[in-house]
Amino acid sequence: MSSNQNRLPKKLWFPLVLVFAFVLFGISCQPSKPTTETATATPSPSASPASGGITPQDIPAGFGYPGDRPQLQAWADAWQIDQITQHTWDMWAGMTADSGQSFNGSKLPYWETWCGTEEVFGGTCGGRTLRPGRPFRQASQLTHIARLKGLSAQADTQVVSFNKFNPSMSDFLKAQHAGPGTSGPYNYTSVSSLISLNQAWPANTPTVDRKIEESPYKPTVNGVEGYAGIETKPVIFLVKASGLTPMPLWLGPSASTNQNNPTPNTWTTCVLLDPANPGGPDVAPVPATPAQIGQKVSMPYACTTYLYAPLATIYSFKMDATDAAAWNSVQGNGGTASAGDYGVLGGMHVNSKEIVNWTWQTFWWQPGQDTPNNFPGSKAGMTANVKGTWRNYASCTAYNQTQGKASTKMVVCFNPFLETSSGIPSGLTSNCMSCHGTATAAGSNNKISTLSYPPDYTKPISFGEGSVPIDPRFAGFTRTDFSWAIPVNAK
């Protein structure tokens, strides 16, 4: 643990450009009721936090959620990036606002109250949960290509990840759904049910119609709050409770020892995070002193340049014994966790069913200055609704595959903590919508098969909209409404 002598004096701390308002959103919500399993899912109403557990709560009012679908689609079609960016940051502000709930001494933002992968696909999501849903696992995209070839592969990024689903999306996934044939209804969390669905399509069914029911969306009307399905993919790193733990800092491919696949463990700049420093989230990283570098925790990173910052510059939660054991069972190369250590949020994919093809945005930790050339995104356009630590995250968006409906220029939007992996084709030129557009399910003998990711991102994938025929690669598959979570996590 760092000493007072080794911490930088306050006069050397450089504040971030933006000023932070310390405002907590005390918005009450109503409790979730168990979902009745019907042909289509009706989301549970919101609920106020209750003692003895954690109640899933959706984004509260006041953050432009859910957006007006025709308006959002018009922005995407015309590539009105300023309006798209504002909506993205306001959604981030709502997700990350204080829910008024906590666990193990850590305050929970709204997204942390949502059910995780194992709860949703294991059938235990409903009502209050005893702890936040953080089922640590290796991020599936890091070894996606190898798995499609039936090979085992070691991920080249030392992170853990999982999915979280807001209440309307978790209700949708656990519901029973209509479909073709007589083997329904179908459950999208079940491998056998997904395979039965894919096999039940009549032979003359057009490829464009072979798809699951659409995820939920209901606009806010006459003051009655609406909702939209949201899926997230948090990326978690480990910070030890004592000493100074290095956290890789994205400064673009040129600041990596592998510019073709600049995974976080190849980045040459790291920030030494200090849990003992009481400094707030508005303290930008500064050059580390030799004494501070001498206190760094050993991690498998390629850092040659070290900065220093208090832990408050990144979102963190204190691990208990269960979290630590889960980390150690998944992540062998990213340090050994113990109760009292911290999980920190390196980045997060966020997609919402506010438009038919979903809105797509991803966020990653970027304290201080933005990446050179703002690649693949930045903190530009951040609204005042975003508070505290959450202002230290950059973002990019992909509400369309191209920069507007009439454009042929592909959107580039990826998360440096994930899509830099060698397990993903063309990660540095990828975008969220094209990648998730290939989410599909087929298979036999109780084993799911899917399409691969796009081999490159030089042209948009056709989803059969308008007069353009659907991409022929979809033949024989059932499209899962842009959700990789469904075929990857089905039991």
N, C-alpha and C positions, 0 to 999 in steps of 0.2 A: 504494500500500500504506500502511496506517495506521502512524503512528509511535507510540512508547511514550507520548508526551505526549498523543496524541489518544485513547488507549484509556481507558476508565473504570477508576478504581482498583477493586481487588477488593472493598473495603468497600461499594461502591455496587451491586455485583451482588446481585440478589435471587434466592435459590434457589427452585426450584419447590417446591410443597407436598410432593411425594413424594420419598422418599430413594431413591437409586439404588444397587443392589448391583452391583459389578463382577465378574460371573461369566460365564465363557465356557463353552459347552456342548461339551465334547470328546467327542462321541458318534460312534463310527465307523460307517460304512455300507459296504456291499459294492458292487463296480462293476456298472454297468448292462450287460446283454448286449443285442446287437442283437435287435429284436423279429422274431419270425416272423410273416409276414403271413397271418392266418387269418380265419375268419368273425368272430370276436370277439377283441379285443386282450387279451393277458395282459401286465400291466405288468412292466417289467424289474425284477429285484431291485436293492436299493440297492448302492452301491459305495463303497469308500474312495477319497479323492482321490488322483490319480496325477499324477506330474510330467509336464510337457510339455503340459498342457491342463487344462480344467475339466470335472469329472465332475458331471452332474446328480444332485442328491441331494434326496430327499423330506424332508418334515418329520420329524424324529427322534422317538423315543419320549419320553414324559414331558410331552406337551402336550395330551393328550386327543384326539389325531388318530389315525385317523379316529374321529369320534364314533359313539356307538351310535344307529343310524338310528331305531328306534322311540322312543327317549328324546328325541332331538332333535325328531322330528315331534310328539311329545306336548307339548313346550315351545312349539313354534310354534302348535299348535292352541289351547292354553290361554293363549297370550301370556304365558308366564313369562319376562318380559324380563330378570330378574336372572340366570337360568341361561343364557339366550341370550347375554347380554353377557359372562358369564364365559367361555363357549366361544369367543366371538369374540376376546376378548383373548388367550386361551391359544393359539389358532391363530396370531394375529399374533406372539406371542412365539416360537413354533416356526419360523415362516417367516423371522423376522428374526434368529434366533440365528446366531452365527458358524459358518459351515460349515467353517472351517479352510482355506479356499482363498482365493486373492487374485489380483488382476490389476492391473498397472500401479501397484502400490503401495497399492491399496485392498483392504481385507478384504471378502470377499463373504458376505453372509447367504445362507441356503439358497435363497431365492427367486431370487437373482441367478444361481445355478448352473443354473437351468432354461432350456430352449431357448426362443428367441424366435420371433416370427411367421415370419420368413423361413426359419429353419431347419426348423420344423415343416412349413410349407406348401410349402417348397422341397425337402423330402425329404432334408435333410442332418442332421437330428437323430438322433443315435445314438452311444453311446459318449462319448468325450471331445471337447470343443470347444476351439478355440484361444483364444477370447475369449468374454466374456459375450454372450448374445443380446440386443442392444439395437438392433433395426432401427428407428431413429427415423422417425416418420411423423406426419402430421397426424391427430389423433384423429378417427375416422370419424364419431362422433356430432355433431361440430361443424358438419358440412355435410350431414347425413343427408337433411334435407327437400329441399334443393336437388338432391341427386343423384337422389332418387326422381322428381323432376320433369324430369330430364335437363338440369339447369342447372349451371353452374359457380358456385362461391361461395367467397369468402375467409373463412376462419375468423375469429371475433372474439375468439379467445383465443390468446395467444402461448405455446403449449406444444407439446412433441412427446410422442408416446405410442407404445405398441406393446403387444402381448400377450406374456405368458410362460405356459408350460404345464408343470405338474409332470410327472415321468416317466410316471405312469400315464395322464395325459391325452394327452401327446404320442404315447405308444405306441398309444393308442386311435385317434388321428387318422390315423396313418400306416398303420394296418391296413386290410385289405380286409374289407368287411362284406356280410352277406347282405341280400337285399331281394326285392321282387316281380319277376316277369317273368324273361326269359332274358338280359337285358343285363348282369346282375350278374356277379361281385360289384362292390360300389360303394366308391369311395374318397371320403371326405368332404373331402379337400383339393383336389379337382378340380372345376372348373366343369362340364365336360361330363358327369362322372359324377353330379353332383348333379342336373343337368337330366334325365339318363336315368332316374335313380331317381324323380323326380317324375312323369315321363311313363309310367313302368312300372306305376303302381298300376292295378289293374283298375277299371273304371268303377263297380262296385258297392262299392268299398272305403269304409267309413265314414270321414268326415273325421277322427274322433278317432284312427284307426289309421294315418293318413298321417304317419309320423314316422320319424326315423332310430333306430338302436339306441341304447339308453341308455348314457351315459358310465359309466365303471367305478366300482364301489364294492365293497369287501370289508372287513368288520369285523375287528378284532383278536380272535382266538380262541385260547385256551389258550397265550397268550404269543407267538403268531405274528403279527407286525405286519401290519395290513391297509393299505388305501390307498383313496383317493377321488380322482377327477379334480378338478383345480383349475385355473382360469383366472384370470389377473390382468391388470390394465391399469394399469401405472405411468404417471404424468404427470411429465415432466421439465422443469425450468427450468435456465437457465444462470447460473452465478456465475463472474465473471472472477477470474483468479489474483491480480490486483493491484487496488488500490482497494477500495471498499466497494460491493457490488452489492445493490440493493434487491430484496427478495423480498416479493410481495404477501401480506398477512396478512388472513385472513377474519375479519371482525367483524360479519357479518350484512349483509342487503341495505341497511339504513339507512346503512351506512358505505361507500356506493358512489355514484358519479355517475350510475348507471343502476339504479334499484331494481327495474325489471321484468326486466332481464337483467344482473345484477351480475357480469359476467365479471371475472376477476382483474385485467385491465388497467384496470378502473374502480374498484378498491378504493382508498380514500383513506389507508390506513395500510400502510406497508411497513417491513420490518426490514432494516437494512443489515447484511449478512453479511460478516464479516471473516475471510478465510482465514489471516491472520497472527496472529490472537489464539489462544493455546493453551488458552483456557478450555474446559471440558468441556461435556457435554450438559445438565448440571444448572444451567446459567447462563441464567436467564430474560432475555428482552429488556428493555432499559431505555431511557428516552428518549435519543435521539442528541444529541450536542453539536453546536453550529454547525460546529466544525472537522471532525467526522465527516461531517456533511451535505455539507460542501464537497468531500469525497473520493468522493462517490457516483458510480457508473458510470451513464451515461445509458441508461435503459430506457424503453419506451413505456408507462409506468404513470401513473396519475392521483394519485399519492401527494402528500398535503399534510402528513401526520404521519409522522415517522420514528423508529423504535426502532433499537436497536443490539444485536448479539449475535455471538458467535463462530460460525464455520461449523459447529462441532460440534453445534449445536442442531438440525441437519437432516441427514438421510442424504445423503451426497455420494460421488461417485466422480471420480477424476481422469481427464479425457479425454486420449486419445492423438490422434495426427493423424487416424486413421480415424474416431474419434468426432466430432472437430471438423468434419471434412469432411461427415459424415453430417448433423450438426446444420445446417450452413450450406446444405446442399442442400434442406432441408425448411423451416427457420424463417428467414424473411427479416426479420421484425420484432422478434424476441426477442433481438437482439444477435448479434454475430459471434463465433464460437468459435474458439479456437486451442488447440493442444496445451498441456496444463498447466492449462487452465481446468477448472471442475468442473460436472458434471451433478448437480443436486439433486432429490430426490424431493418434489414438492409433494403428491401424493396417489396412491392406488391403489385400484381396485376389486378385490375378491377374491370369487370364488364357488367353492363346493365341492359335489361331488355326494354329500354326506353324507346328504341327504334327497332324495327323488325329484325334487322341484322345486328342488333346490339350496338351500344356505344362501347368503345374500347379505349382504355387509358391505363398507363402503367406509371408507377412512381418508384423512385430510388433515392437513397440518402445522398444528399449533395450539399453539405454545409459550406458556408462561405461562398466563394465564387463559383459560377457555373462552369461546365466543361468547355474547353476551347471549341469554338464554332457551334456551341450549343448542340452537340451531337450526343445522343439522338434527340435531346430535349433540354429543357431548362426550367427555371423557376419564374420565367417571364409571365406576366399577366395574372399572377397569383392575387386572389381577392383578399380583402380585409377579413373575411369570414374565417380564413385559415389562421389558427392560433398556435403559439408556443412552438414546441418541438416540431410540429408538423410543417412548419414553414421551412424546415431544413431538407425538404424533399423536392426533387425535380420531377418533371412529368413530360410525357409525349402522348399524343392521341392518334387514333386511327378510326374515325367514324365512317371511313370509306376506304376502299383499297387504293384508290387513286385520289389525287388532289382535286376532288370534285367530280361530278358525274360526267362532265364533258372532257375531262383531262385524261391523258394517257400516262402521266407521270405518277409512278408508284409512290405511295406513302412509305416512309421508313420509320418504324416505331418499335423498339424492342427494349427489354430491361437488361442493363449491363450485368446484373447479378445472375441472369439466367441464360439469355439467348446468345451470349458469347461462347457458349459451350461447343465443343467439337461434336456433341451428340445431336446437333441441330444443323440441317443444311442451310447455308447462306444466312446465318443468324444476324450478321451485321447489316444485311439489306432486307430483313424480314419486316413484316407488320402483323399485328394481332389478328385482324379480320381474315386475312388470307390463311393464316395458320389454323385458326379455329374453324374456318369454313370447311376444312377437310375432316372435321370430327364426324365419325361414322361408326356404325356397328353392323357386323355380320358374324359369321362363324358357325361352328358345329361342335358336337361332342363337348358341350359346356365350356367352350373356349372361344372368347371374343377375338375377332380379327377386325382391323381398321385400315383405312387408307393411311399412307404415309403423309408427312408434312409436304408442302410444295417443294419440288426439287430446287426451285429458284423463285425469285419474286420479281421477274422481269415483266410480267403481265398479270392482270387480275384473273381470278378464277370466276367462271360463270356459274351462278347459282340458278340459272334458268328463269331469270326475271325479264319481263317484257318479251321481246321477240327473239332474244338471244338464246339459243339452245343451251341446256345445262351441260357442264363438262362431262364427257362420256366416262371419265374415271369413276363417277358415282354409281354407275350401273352395278346392280347386285348388292348394294349397300343401303342401309337406312341411315339417313342424315339425322344427327342428334342435336339439331338446333344450335350449332356452333359450340356445343359443350363437350370438351374433351373429358370433363369430370365424369360424365355418364359412362362411357365405355371403359375408361381407365379404372374407375373405382367400384363398378358394379360387382356384387358379391356372387 
